Amino acid sequence: MVVSHNGSELTSNAILRWANDSRVAWHYIAPGKPTDNAFIESFNGKFRAECLNAHWFMSLDDARSKMEEWRKDYNEVRPHSAIGNKPPISLINGSPASLPT
């Protein structure tokens, strides 16, 4: 399931057709209720501030490369407080993250 707001980037005919063709359920949060989707709103803010606003993209390939670098850092290097100040990759690699109590 995809959960999104009603922003124009997620209400286009192309993405709705893709969701339908791919049999992906789509759920819109209530207008004016970003807390209904707080985790992705937090991620979007970080991605926007740390990647999109921090770089000039000279081409599509350049954008892909810079976004991939950011994704790797976000998932494999930087600590996340919600999982014991470890990077998410540590959960996949079997290193138990001690969750806050």
All heavy atoms as an XYZ file, in Angstrom:
801
protein
N       0.846     -1.178      0.000
C       0.000      0.000      0.000
C       0.887      1.236      0.000
O       1.888      1.288      0.695
C      -0.909      0.021      1.224
C      -1.717      1.311      1.313
S      -2.727      1.461      2.786
C      -4.001      0.291      2.373
N       0.481      2.209     -0.765
C       1.122      3.512     -0.756
C       0.216      4.453      0.017
O      -0.989      4.487     -0.222
C       1.342      4.057     -2.188
C       1.841      5.488     -2.160
C       2.284      3.159     -2.966
N       0.797      5.175      0.967
C       0.050      6.169      1.723
C       0.614      7.526      1.334
O       1.825      7.737      1.380
C       0.197      5.952      3.244
C      -0.542      7.031      4.012
C      -0.308      4.575      3.623
N      -0.240      8.437      0.915
C       0.239      9.742      0.476
C      -0.789     10.821      0.763
O      -1.932     10.541      1.095
C       0.542      9.722     -1.025
O      -0.655      9.669     -1.773
N      -0.328     12.033      0.602
C      -1.252     13.157      0.684
C      -1.822     13.378     -0.711
O      -1.508     12.635     -1.642
C      -0.552     14.406      1.230
C       0.643     14.808      0.432
N       0.542     15.440     -0.789
C       1.960     14.658      0.670
C       1.743     15.679     -1.267
N       2.627     15.198     -0.395
N      -2.624     14.386     -0.869
C      -3.266     14.641     -2.158
C      -2.484     15.622     -3.019
O      -3.046     16.288     -3.861
C      -4.691     15.184     -1.940
C      -5.608     14.104     -1.430
O      -5.787     13.091     -2.087
N      -6.161     14.304     -0.252
N      -1.181     15.712     -2.793
C      -0.358     16.628     -3.573
C      -0.352     16.262     -5.042
O      -0.527     15.111     -5.421
N      -0.109     17.243     -5.868
C      -0.181     17.035     -7.318
C       0.791     15.976     -7.818
O       0.521     15.296     -8.800
C       0.052     18.357     -8.048
O       1.329     18.873     -7.695
N       1.943     15.815     -7.123
C       2.910     14.825     -7.588
C       2.416     13.399     -7.406
O       2.936     12.474     -8.002
C       4.267     15.005     -6.877
C       4.274     14.643     -5.409
C       3.820     15.753     -4.477
O       3.240     16.751     -4.923
O       4.030     15.606     -3.265
N       1.397     13.206     -6.569
C       0.894     11.857     -6.320
C      -0.565     11.674     -6.730
O      -1.230     10.759     -6.273
C       1.080     11.498     -4.845
C       2.548     11.448     -4.403
C       2.662     11.281     -2.903
C       3.292     10.344     -5.122
N      -1.051     12.541     -7.578
C      -2.417     12.380     -8.071
C      -2.459     12.393     -9.600
O      -3.519     12.503    -10.178
C      -3.346     13.488     -7.528
O      -2.814     14.759     -7.891
C      -3.497     13.390     -6.025
N      -1.299     12.263    -10.231
C      -1.274     12.286    -11.688
C      -1.882     11.013    -12.248
O      -1.882      9.957    -11.592
C       0.156     12.433    -12.205
O       0.870     11.230    -11.987
N      -2.384     11.102    -13.446
C      -2.972      9.927    -14.096
C      -1.941      8.818    -14.259
O      -2.269      7.641    -14.118
C      -3.557     10.301    -15.457
C      -4.837     11.090    -15.315
O      -5.540     10.972    -14.315
N      -5.143     11.918    -16.304
N      -0.685      9.183    -14.539
C       0.349      8.173    -14.769
C       0.600      7.337    -13.518
O       0.667      6.108    -13.587
C       1.644      8.835    -15.237
N       0.753      7.989    -12.374
C       1.047      7.216    -11.154
C      -0.172      6.426    -10.700
O      -0.055      5.301    -10.230
C       1.622      8.103    -10.029
C       2.326      7.201     -9.011
C       0.559      8.939     -9.360
C       3.354      7.884     -8.173
N      -1.349      6.983    -10.881
C      -2.556      6.244    -10.510
C      -2.764      5.047    -11.432
O      -3.191      3.981    -10.991
C      -3.764      7.175    -10.501
C      -3.710      8.293     -9.451
C      -4.905      9.224     -9.599
C      -3.625      7.732     -8.049
N      -2.439      5.202    -12.700
C      -2.528      4.084    -13.646
C      -1.519      2.997    -13.266
O      -1.822      1.809    -13.268
C      -2.283      4.562    -15.073
C      -2.538      3.503    -16.118
C      -2.407      4.008    -17.564
N      -2.891      5.361    -17.755
C      -2.097      6.425    -18.013
N      -0.797      6.267    -18.118
N      -2.610      7.620    -18.193
N      -0.272      3.431    -12.921
C       0.742      2.468    -12.482
C       0.248      1.694    -11.264
O       0.385      0.473    -11.206
C       2.057      3.189    -12.159
C       3.012      2.279    -11.462
C       3.878      1.392    -12.035
C       3.159      2.106    -10.040
N       4.550      0.694    -11.062
C       4.131      1.111     -9.826
C       2.562      2.693     -8.934
C       4.525      0.704     -8.555
C       2.951      2.289     -7.672
C       3.923      1.307     -7.493
N      -0.293      2.393    -10.280
C      -0.780      1.727     -9.070
C      -1.873      0.721     -9.406
O      -1.872     -0.408     -8.906
C      -1.294      2.759     -8.068
N      -2.775      1.116    -10.263
C      -3.859      0.218    -10.660
C      -3.315     -0.994    -11.417
O      -3.657     -2.135    -11.095
C      -4.876      0.979    -11.518
C      -6.077      0.121    -11.852
O      -6.740     -0.396    -10.967
N      -6.348     -0.028    -13.143
N      -2.444     -0.745    -12.396
C      -1.880     -1.840    -13.190
C      -1.019     -2.769    -12.338
O      -0.942     -3.971    -12.594
C      -1.036     -1.292    -14.347
C      -1.873     -0.572    -15.390
O      -3.116     -0.666    -15.350
O      -1.271      0.115    -16.253
N      -0.364     -2.225    -11.328
C       0.521     -3.005    -10.460
C      -0.211     -3.602     -9.265
O       0.404     -4.255     -8.433
C       1.664     -2.123     -9.954
O       2.378     -1.582    -11.035
N      -1.505     -3.310     -9.185
C      -2.341     -3.774     -8.067
C      -1.794     -3.312     -6.714
O      -1.723     -4.070     -5.754
C      -2.503     -5.284     -8.110
C      -3.268     -5.737     -9.337
C      -3.619     -7.196     -9.262
N      -4.529     -7.510    -10.338
C      -4.381     -8.542    -11.139
N      -3.390     -9.378    -10.974
N      -5.253     -8.770    -12.100
N      -1.376     -2.051     -6.690
C      -0.895     -1.437     -5.456
C      -2.038     -0.609     -4.888
O      -2.579      0.262     -5.558
C       0.334     -0.531     -5.728
C       0.722      0.248     -4.484
C       1.498     -1.366     -6.238
N      -2.404     -0.901     -3.656
C      -3.469     -0.131     -3.003
C      -2.954      1.278     -2.727
O      -1.773      1.475     -2.434
C      -3.885     -0.807     -1.714
N      -3.827      2.248     -2.813
C      -3.453      3.641     -2.587
C      -4.370      4.226     -1.524
O      -5.583      4.113     -1.622
C      -3.611      4.434     -3.880
C      -2.732      5.641     -3.889
C      -2.969      6.834     -3.276
C      -1.484      5.779     -4.534
N      -1.941      7.702     -3.493
C      -1.008      7.075     -4.264
C      -0.700      4.926     -5.312
C       0.206      7.546     -4.755
C       0.494      5.401     -5.791
C       0.934      6.693     -5.522
N      -3.775      4.818     -0.507
C      -4.546      5.438      0.560
C      -4.113      6.890      0.703
O      -2.926      7.166      0.856
C      -4.314      4.710      1.882
C      -4.923      5.404      3.056
N      -6.279      5.420      3.292
C      -4.361      6.137      4.047
C      -6.514      6.129      4.391
N      -5.365      6.568      4.864
N      -5.073      7.803      0.633
C      -4.782      9.225      0.838
C      -5.049      9.581      2.284
O      -6.083      9.222      2.845
C      -5.667     10.093     -0.058
C      -5.321     10.004     -1.518
C      -6.166      9.350     -2.409
C      -4.156     10.558     -2.005
C      -5.858      9.263     -3.755
C      -3.835     10.471     -3.354
C      -4.689      9.831     -4.210
O      -4.377      9.742     -5.536
N      -4.105     10.302      2.893
C      -4.349     10.796      4.245
C      -5.359     11.927      4.158
O      -5.543     12.540      3.101
C      -3.052     11.264      4.937
C      -2.408     12.428      4.188
C      -2.086     10.111      5.112
C      -1.236     13.060      4.914
N      -6.006     12.199      5.270
C      -7.003     13.268      5.301
C      -6.321     14.616      5.055
O      -5.227     14.863      5.562
C      -7.705     13.276      6.654
N      -6.936     15.480      4.256
C      -6.353     16.800      4.019
C      -6.074     17.520      5.334
O      -6.881     17.493      6.259
C      -7.431     17.523      3.212
C      -8.227     16.435      2.569
C      -8.195     15.294      3.553
N      -4.899     18.142      5.411
C      -4.530     18.878      6.607
C      -4.111     18.010      7.779
O      -4.015     18.484      8.903
N      -3.849     16.728      7.528
C      -3.473     15.808      8.606
C      -2.124     15.144      8.319
O      -2.031     13.920      8.187
C      -4.539     14.713      8.776
C      -5.905     15.215      9.135
C      -5.938     15.613     10.585
C      -7.381     15.969     10.965
N      -7.478     16.338     12.342
N      -1.036     15.914      8.212
C       0.257     15.292      7.912
C       0.708     14.319      8.992
O       1.514     13.440      8.734
C       1.217     16.473      7.800
C       0.557     17.583      8.536
C      -0.928     17.343      8.394
N       0.166     14.446     10.205
C       0.547     13.502     11.250
C       0.031     12.101     10.961
O       0.522     11.138     11.547
C       0.033     13.966     12.621
O      -1.379     14.163     12.544
C       0.718     15.244     13.059
N      -0.937     11.965     10.058
C      -1.401     10.635      9.654
C      -0.317      9.885      8.887
O      -0.419      8.680      8.695
C      -2.651     10.734      8.775
C      -3.891     11.121      9.559
O      -3.802     11.209     10.806
O      -4.936     11.347      8.931
N       0.685     10.593      8.432
C       1.763     10.006      7.645
C       3.097     10.558      8.150
O       3.964     10.919      7.376
C       1.546     10.344      6.163
C       2.263      9.389      5.244
O       2.721      8.338      5.656
N       2.389      9.764      3.990
N       3.258     10.612      9.462
C       4.389     11.309     10.074
C       5.742     10.738      9.686
O       6.693     11.493      9.488
C       4.230     11.297     11.590
N       5.858      9.416      9.574
C       7.167      8.848      9.273
C       7.657      9.294      7.902
O       8.807      9.686      7.750
C       7.135      7.323      9.365
C       6.954      6.831     10.768
C       5.778      6.204     11.140
C       7.941      7.024     11.722
C       5.605      5.753     12.440
C       7.778      6.586     13.022
C       6.601      5.951     13.381
N       6.808      9.241      6.900
C       7.253      9.641      5.566
C       7.428     11.146      5.486
O       8.307     11.635      4.791
C       6.334      9.091      4.446
C       7.036      9.184      3.083
C       5.012      9.809      4.420
C       8.281      8.368      2.956
N       6.621     11.903      6.205
C       6.801     13.353      6.208
C       8.152     13.703      6.813
O       8.847     14.593      6.328
C       5.666     14.041      6.966
C       4.307     13.934      6.288
C       4.244     14.572      4.907
O       4.945     15.580      4.670
O       3.499     14.057      4.058
N       8.568     13.004      7.854
C       9.879     13.223      8.456
C      10.978     12.865      7.462
O      11.931     13.626      7.269
C      10.019     12.380      9.726
O      11.317     12.475     10.238
N      10.843     11.715      6.816
C      11.838     11.305      5.818
C      11.895     12.312      4.671
O      12.978     12.714      4.243
C      11.514      9.908      5.272
C      12.384      9.530      4.109
C      13.662      9.041      4.329
C      11.937      9.697      2.814
C      14.485      8.717      3.261
C      12.750      9.379      1.736
C      14.028      8.883      1.956
N      10.735     12.710      4.165
C      10.711     13.666      3.052
C      11.425     14.957      3.421
O      12.141     15.525      2.600
C       9.273     13.969      2.631
C       8.641     12.830      1.875
O       9.304     11.893      1.447
N       7.329     12.880      1.727
N      11.224     15.428      4.651
C      11.889     16.649      5.088
C      13.396     16.493      5.112
O      14.135     17.385      4.676
N      13.872     15.358      5.615
C      15.320     15.100      5.631
C      15.873     14.998      4.219
O      16.924     15.559      3.908
C      15.613     13.816      6.407
C      15.395     13.952      7.883
C      15.642     12.626      8.586
C      15.404     12.809     10.071
N      14.392     11.946     10.610
N      15.177     14.256      3.371
C      15.644     14.083      1.984
C      15.687     15.425      1.261
O      16.662     15.740      0.577
C      14.730     13.090      1.257
C      15.139     12.829     -0.163
C      16.356     12.250     -0.444
C      14.296     13.148     -1.212
C      16.745     12.000     -1.759
C      14.660     12.899     -2.521
C      15.891     12.323     -2.798
N      14.656     16.222      1.446
C      14.601     17.535      0.805
C      15.751     18.421      1.294
O      16.484     19.003      0.501
C      13.254     18.201      1.072
C      13.019     19.477      0.308
C      11.635     20.080      0.576
N      10.564     19.131      0.381
C       9.849     18.590      1.372
N      10.074     18.928      2.632
N       8.890     17.736      1.112
N      15.919     18.520      2.621
C      16.928     19.413      3.186
C      18.353     18.928      2.925
O      19.233     19.733      2.604
C      16.699     19.560      4.690
N      18.592     17.638      3.068
C      19.950     17.113      3.008
C      20.413     16.708      1.619
O      21.613     16.586      1.383
C      20.074     15.913      3.937
C      19.810     16.250      5.389
C      19.685     15.021      6.264
O      19.988     13.902      5.786
O      19.289     15.174      7.427
N      19.483     16.508      0.716
C      19.874     16.065     -0.632
C      19.383     17.032     -1.705
O      20.181     17.652     -2.388
C      19.360     14.652     -0.899
S      19.932     13.974     -2.469
N      18.079     17.160     -1.820
C      17.537     17.967     -2.916
C      17.944     19.430     -2.834
O      18.320     20.034     -3.837
C      16.017     17.840     -2.969
C      15.473     16.429     -3.197
C      13.957     16.439     -3.193
C      16.029     15.821     -4.474
N      17.875     20.026     -1.634
C      18.223     21.434     -1.489
C      19.726     21.659     -1.393
O      20.185     22.787     -1.514
C      17.550     22.033     -0.246
C      16.056     22.141     -0.387
O      15.504     22.009     -1.472
N      15.383     22.366      0.717
N      20.490     20.607     -1.183
C      21.926     20.744     -0.978
C      22.741     20.606     -2.261
O      23.940     20.858     -2.240
C      22.395     19.701      0.035
N      22.104     20.210     -3.341
C      22.853     19.945     -4.576
C      22.233     20.623     -5.782
O      21.019     20.825     -5.837
C      22.888     18.438     -4.872
C      23.569     17.631     -3.829
N      24.925     17.620     -3.653
C      23.071     16.794     -2.890
C      25.242     16.819     -2.654
N      24.122     16.309     -2.171
N      23.089     20.932     -6.731
C      22.646     21.294     -8.081
C      22.740     20.016     -8.898
O      23.755     19.325     -8.858
C      23.572     22.338     -8.696
C      23.419     23.701     -8.127
C      24.105     24.219     -7.071
C      22.524     24.708     -8.569
N      23.689     25.498     -6.828
C      22.714     25.828     -7.740
C      21.567     24.771     -9.581
C      22.002     26.993     -7.896
C      20.863     25.938     -9.743
C      21.076     27.028     -8.908
N      21.701     19.700     -9.631
C      21.709     18.509    -10.472
C      21.898     18.955    -11.916
O      21.076     19.681    -12.473
C      20.401     17.726    -10.316
C      20.153     17.294     -8.891
C      19.118     17.847     -8.157
C      20.957     16.344     -8.293
C      18.886     17.454     -6.848
C      20.743     15.937     -6.983
C      19.697     16.492     -6.260
N      22.994     18.527    -12.500
C      23.353     18.966    -13.842
C      22.745     18.092    -14.938
O      22.681     18.496    -16.086
C      24.875     19.006    -13.988
C      25.551     19.862    -12.907
S      24.832     21.512    -12.712
C      25.468     22.311    -14.151
N      22.315     16.906    -14.569
C      21.692     15.992    -15.533
C      20.912     14.951    -14.728
O      21.048     14.864    -13.503
C      22.752     15.295    -16.388
O      23.531     14.423    -15.584
N      20.144     14.150    -15.413
C      19.420     13.081    -14.747
C      20.393     12.083    -14.126
O      20.199     11.634    -12.992
C      18.468     12.393    -15.724
C      17.534     11.347    -15.146
C      16.710     11.902    -13.990
C      16.617     10.802    -16.235
N      21.465     11.755    -14.844
C      22.464     10.837    -14.295
C      23.141     11.422    -13.061
O      23.398     10.713    -12.085
C      23.522     10.476    -15.342
C      23.016      9.491    -16.371
O      22.042      8.766    -16.070
O      23.594      9.437    -17.478
N      23.423     12.716    -13.077
C      24.016     13.384    -11.922
C      23.059     13.326    -10.733
O      23.468     13.043     -9.607
C      24.349     14.836    -12.280
C      25.021     15.576    -11.152
O      25.933     15.010    -10.506
O      24.639     16.745    -10.912
N      21.779     13.567    -10.971
C      20.778     13.502     -9.900
C      20.706     12.092     -9.329
O      20.695     11.910     -8.107
C      19.418     13.940    -10.429
N      20.674     11.113    -10.193
C      20.614      9.719     -9.729
C      21.838      9.380     -8.874
O      21.720      8.730     -7.831
C      20.528      8.768    -10.908
C      19.175      8.751    -11.566
C      19.153      7.804    -12.749
N      17.822      7.735    -13.314
C      17.568      7.616    -14.595
N      18.569      7.537    -15.470
N      16.329      7.559    -15.037
N      22.996      9.804     -9.317
C      24.233      9.522     -8.590
C      24.232     10.177     -7.209
O      24.553      9.528     -6.202
C      25.421     10.018     -9.415
O      26.610      9.885     -8.686
N      23.856     11.431     -7.136
C      23.848     12.142     -5.853
C      22.778     11.589     -4.920
O      23.001     11.480     -3.708
C      23.662     13.636     -6.084
C      24.908     14.269     -6.674
C      24.698     15.712     -7.058
C      26.004     16.279     -7.616
N      25.830     17.527     -8.319
N      21.637     11.241     -5.455
C      20.593     10.657     -4.615
C      21.003      9.282     -4.116
O      20.716      8.925     -2.966
C      19.266     10.589     -5.368
C      18.592     11.941     -5.478
S      16.960     11.821     -6.205
C      17.254     12.621     -7.760
N      21.693      8.509     -4.931
C      22.174      7.195     -4.502
C      23.222      7.338     -3.403
O      23.215      6.573     -2.434
C      22.733      6.407     -5.685
C      23.283      5.045     -5.326
C      22.255      4.063     -4.768
O      21.038      4.338     -4.797
O      22.682      3.002     -4.285
N      24.101      8.311     -3.522
C      25.088      8.568     -2.464
C      24.372      8.909     -1.158
O      24.739      8.411     -0.088
C      26.013      9.716     -2.854
C      27.031      9.373     -3.907
C      27.840     10.593     -4.334
O      28.048     11.508     -3.511
O      28.264     10.616     -5.503
N      23.353      9.756     -1.229
C      22.609     10.138     -0.028
C      21.889      8.922      0.560
O      21.910      8.702      1.764
C      21.606     11.252     -0.341
C      20.906     11.732      0.892
C      21.336     12.699      1.747
C      19.675     11.239      1.422
N      20.442     12.841      2.780
C      19.406     11.949      2.611
C      18.765     10.267      1.027
C      18.283     11.739      3.393
C      17.646     10.036      1.808
C      17.411     10.773      2.972
N      21.280      8.110     -0.298
C      20.561      6.920      0.168
C      21.498      5.970      0.892
O      21.169      5.463      1.978
C      19.900      6.188     -1.007
C      19.045      4.996     -0.573
C      18.731      4.067     -1.728
N      19.908      3.411     -2.266
C      20.521      2.367     -1.693
N      20.092      1.863     -0.557
N      21.579      1.821     -2.264
N      22.682      5.743      0.340
C      23.646      4.848      0.981
C      24.067      5.403      2.340
O      24.151      4.663      3.317
C      24.862      4.625      0.086
C      24.590      3.661     -1.037
C      25.842      3.409     -1.835
C      25.561      2.395     -2.923
N      26.754      2.129     -3.744
N      24.347      6.691      2.403
C      24.733      7.291      3.678
C      23.598      7.157      4.687
O      23.820      6.777      5.838
C      25.103      8.762      3.482
C      25.502      9.412      4.793
O      26.568      9.062      5.330
O      24.730     10.261      5.293
N      22.378      7.449      4.264
C      21.205      7.404      5.151
C      20.973      5.998      5.698
O      20.637      5.820      6.860
C      19.973      7.892      4.382
C      18.726      8.014      5.226
C      18.501      9.154      5.989
C      17.773      7.006      5.263
C      17.356      9.283      6.769
C      16.628      7.118      6.033
C      16.433      8.266      6.782
O      15.303      8.390      7.561
N      21.147      4.988      4.865
C      20.839      3.611      5.262
C      22.019      2.823      5.806
O      21.828      1.869      6.554
C      20.243      2.843      4.079
C      18.854      3.299      3.752
O      18.031      3.469      4.637
N      18.591      3.514      2.479
N      23.244      3.203      5.424
C      24.390      2.368      5.759
C      25.406      3.028      6.686
O      26.255      2.336      7.247
C      25.087      1.917      4.475
C      24.176      1.085      3.579
C      24.801      0.746      2.242
O      26.024      0.955      2.061
O      24.058      0.278      1.364
N      25.333      4.350      6.858
C      26.354      5.040      7.637
C      25.763      5.782      8.829
O      26.178      5.561      9.962
C      27.153      6.029      6.756
C      28.165      6.792      7.582
C      27.814      5.300      5.596
N      24.809      6.653      8.566
C      24.344      7.534      9.640
C      23.515      6.794     10.681
O      22.711      5.929     10.349
C      23.578      8.720      9.060
C      22.206      8.363      8.560
C      21.532      9.487      7.856
N      20.952     10.432      8.781
C      20.390     11.556      8.404
N      20.350     11.889      7.141
N      19.877     12.354      9.293
N      23.734      7.126     11.947
C      22.964      6.490     13.011
C      21.538      7.029     13.074
O      21.296      8.197     12.795
C      23.743      6.862     14.273
C      24.502      8.088     13.924
C      24.746      8.045     12.441
N      20.623      6.150     13.428
C      19.219      6.520     13.590
C      18.848      6.289     15.053
O      18.973      5.168     15.567
C      18.332      5.668     12.672
C      18.537      5.956     11.216
N      17.537      6.448     10.427
C      19.627      5.833     10.417
C      17.991      6.612      9.182
N      19.262      6.244      9.162
N      18.379      7.337     15.698
C      18.092      7.238     17.133
C      16.996      6.221     17.442
O      17.005      5.601     18.500
C      17.713      8.612     17.695
O      16.548      9.109     17.062
N      16.069      6.009     16.532
C      14.958      5.085     16.782
C      15.407      3.626     16.870
O      14.674      2.783     17.369
C      13.890      5.234     15.700
N      16.605      3.333     16.382
C      17.096      1.947     16.427
C      18.433      1.875     17.162
O      19.340      1.143     16.776
C      17.188      1.327     15.009
C      18.064      2.161     14.083
C      15.808      1.117     14.437
C      18.350      1.504     12.734
N      18.534      2.645     18.231
C      19.712      2.556     19.084
C      20.947      3.230     18.526
O      22.063      2.775     18.766
N      20.757      4.288     17.758
C      21.866      5.046     17.162
C      22.777      4.177     16.298
O      23.995      4.297     16.332
C      22.662      5.785     18.242
C      21.858      6.928     18.805
O      21.220      7.676     18.060
N      21.842      7.055     20.110
N      22.149      3.299     15.539
C      22.859      2.469     14.566
C      22.257      2.731     13.194
O      21.116      3.148     13.089
C      22.704      0.990     14.921
C      23.349      0.634     16.241
C      23.228     -0.833     16.505
C      23.872     -1.127     17.842
N      23.990     -2.545     18.087
N      23.015      2.480     12.148
C      22.431      2.624     10.814
C      21.474      1.475     10.521
O      21.650      0.367     11.039
C      23.646      2.590      9.878
C      24.690      1.864     10.648
C      24.429      2.131     12.105
N      20.461      1.702      9.709
C      19.496      0.645      9.392
C      20.125     -0.639      8.851
O      19.634     -1.722      9.120
C      18.580      1.286      8.351
C      18.642      2.736      8.677
C      20.065      2.982      9.121
N      21.225     -0.527      8.129
C      21.856     -1.727      7.572
C      22.255     -2.703      8.671
O      22.296     -3.911      8.457
C      23.073     -1.361      6.690
C      23.538     -2.541      5.851
C      24.219     -0.822      7.525
C      22.633     -2.879      4.705
N      22.505     -2.193      9.887
C      22.896     -3.077     10.984
C      21.780     -4.054     11.330
O      22.049     -5.167     11.783
C      23.296     -2.266     12.221
O      22.184     -1.605     12.776
N      20.544     -3.682     11.123
C      19.431     -4.589     11.380
C      19.418     -5.730     10.376
O      19.123     -6.872     10.725
C      18.104     -3.837     11.333
C      17.926     -2.722     12.357
C      16.601     -2.010     12.135
C      18.025     -3.262     13.764
N      19.741     -5.440      9.147
C      19.769     -6.449      8.096
C      20.952     -7.381      8.292
O      20.866     -8.591      8.080
C      19.804     -5.792      6.704
C      18.503     -5.038      6.470
C      20.076     -6.814      5.598
C      18.507     -4.161      5.251
N      22.065     -6.804      8.717
C      23.291     -7.596      8.889
C      23.327     -8.377     10.195
O      24.330     -8.980     10.517
C      24.526     -6.695      8.794
C      24.726     -6.170      7.405
O      24.254     -6.752      6.433
N      25.432     -5.064      7.276
N      22.248     -8.337     10.961
C      22.160     -9.139     12.159
C      22.725     -8.506     13.412
O      22.796     -9.137     14.442
N      23.151     -7.271     13.321
C      23.635     -6.582     14.517
C      22.429     -6.006     15.225
O      21.798     -5.083     14.722
C      24.591     -5.464     14.114
O      24.929     -4.685     15.230
N      22.047     -6.554     16.372
C      20.820     -6.089     17.015
C      20.952     -4.653     17.489
O      21.936     -4.269     18.089
C      20.649     -7.036     18.200
C      22.027     -7.551     18.469
C      22.761     -7.547     17.155
N      19.958     -3.877     17.138
C      19.898     -2.501     17.624
C      19.079     -2.510     18.896
O      18.034     -3.129     18.957
C      19.241     -1.620     16.573
N      19.599     -1.878     19.905
C      18.823     -1.820     21.145
C      17.854     -0.657     21.044
O      18.271      0.487     20.906
C      19.747     -1.651     22.346
O      20.680     -0.634     22.089
N      16.597     -0.999     21.049
C      15.565      0.023     20.923
C      15.425      0.770     22.233
O      15.592      0.198     23.308
C      14.236     -0.618     20.527
C      14.230     -1.262     19.155
C      12.907     -1.990     18.937
C      14.421     -0.219     18.061
N      15.123      2.075     22.145
C      14.952      2.843     23.375
C      13.795      2.296     24.203
O      12.814      1.801     23.667
C      14.663      4.257     22.899
C      14.628      4.226     21.416
C      14.908      2.839     20.958
N      13.929      2.363     25.504
C      12.864      1.871     26.382
C      12.033      3.007     26.906
O      12.380      4.131     26.889
C      13.470      1.097     27.569
O      14.395      1.944     28.228
C      14.107     -0.182     27.110
